[in-house]
Amino acid sequence: MSSEEKAASGGLADIFIRPSVTLSKWYIAIGAWGLTLAILNMMGQIHPTYRVSWGGLLTFEAFADAFGTKDNAPAFVVGDLVFIGACLVLLGLGLRSINDNVEGGLAGFARSLILNDTWPALVGSEGGIMRAVGAWCLLLGFAFYIGYSVMYMTWIDLGVYSVSITLVAFGFALNAASRAPPGDETVM
């Protein structure tokens, strides 16, 4: 069976049910982040004064109010269960795909998050200045989001997201650009 026949035999659902390694990494990141936020919300640690209703937030308040005060809002509602279930499904699909498609399975994937060529660029010139700046942007973006959110319970604050996402996006972009092959010197 050729690769074209193999691709044509699967439907659109196969893309989401059997994700590629790249999509699996996104599934794992979004699923783990969602589970963390759900647990923090149930513990009352997601925001200083609010509780989040995931059903209300993700449906733009079609089914419920997105936010309630900690005094009035219940700690757990059906929307939380649906949100947690969706996060677990994403996490499970991502982990299954990584286990099947990455050399070394889940252990190899976990090892590659720590032992790769991005983090040594924080202290050395390996990969050039773009990779070094990209690594610092990634580190600062994740550290800012986690550190600031832990200190001030701002896990759902748009300002914190804005700063973090900007740093992380630049980090990913510079990291990818540092791996691009050199261009033609005669162009421009």
TABELDA-V43438 format. One record per residue. N is the residue number from 1. RES is the residue in one letter. SS is DSSP state (H for helix, E for strand, C for the rest). Layout:
<<N;RES;SS> <N;RES;SS>>
This chain:
<<1;M;C> <2;S;C> <3;S;H> <4;E;H> <5;E;H> <6;K;H> <7;A;H> <8;A;H> <9;S;H> <10;G;C> <11;G;C> <12;L;H> <13;A;H> <14;D;H> <15;I;H> <16;F;H> <17;I;H> <18;R;C> <19;P;C> <20;S;C> <21;V;H> <22;T;H> <23;L;H> <24;S;H> <25;K;H> <26;W;H> <27;Y;H> <28;I;H> <29;A;H> <30;I;H> <31;G;H> <32;A;H> <33;W;H> <34;G;H> <35;L;H> <36;T;H> <37;L;H> <38;A;H> <39;I;H> <40;L;H> <41;N;H> <42;M;H> <43;M;H> <44;G;C> <45;Q;C> <46;I;C> <47;H;E> <48;P;C> <49;T;C> <50;Y;E> <51;R;E> <52;V;E> <53;S;C> <54;W;H> <55;G;H> <56;G;H> <57;L;H> <58;L;H> <59;T;C> <60;F;C> <61;E;C> <62;A;C> <63;F;C> <64;A;C> <65;D;C> <66;A;C> <67;F;E> <68;G;E> <69;T;E> <70;K;C> <71;D;C> <72;N;C> <73;A;C> <74;P;C> <75;A;C> <76;F;C> <77;V;C> <78;V;H> <79;G;H> <80;D;H> <81;L;H> <82;V;H> <83;F;H> <84;I;H> <85;G;H> <86;A;H> <87;C;H> <88;L;H> <89;V;H> <90;L;H> <91;L;H> <92;G;H> <93;L;H> <94;G;H> <95;L;H> <96;R;H> <97;S;H> <98;I;H> <99;N;H> <100;D;H> <101;N;H> <102;V;C> <103;E;C> <104;G;C> <105;G;H> <106;L;H> <107;A;H> <108;G;H> <109;F;H> <110;A;H> <111;R;H> <112;S;H> <113;L;H> <114;I;H> <115;L;C> <116;N;C> <117;D;C> <118;T;C> <119;W;H> <120;P;H> <121;A;H> <122;L;H> <123;V;C> <124;G;C> <125;S;C> <126;E;C> <127;G;C> <128;G;H> <129;I;H> <130;M;H> <131;R;H> <132;A;H> <133;V;H> <134;G;H> <135;A;H> <136;W;H> <137;C;H> <138;L;H> <139;L;H> <140;L;H> <141;G;H> <142;F;H> <143;A;H> <144;F;H> <145;Y;H> <146;I;H> <147;G;H> <148;Y;H> <149;S;H> <150;V;H> <151;M;H> <152;Y;H> <153;M;C> <154;T;E> <155;W;C> <156;I;C> <157;D;C> <158;L;H> <159;G;H> <160;V;H> <161;Y;H> <162;S;H> <163;V;H> <164;S;H> <165;I;H> <166;T;H> <167;L;H> <168;V;H> <169;A;H> <170;F;H> <171;G;H> <172;F;H> <173;A;H> <174;L;H> <175;N;H> <176;A;H> <177;A;H> <178;S;C> <179;R;C> <180;A;C> <181;P;C> <182;P;C> <183;G;C> <184;D;C> <185;E;C> <186;T;C> <187;V;C> <188;M;C>>
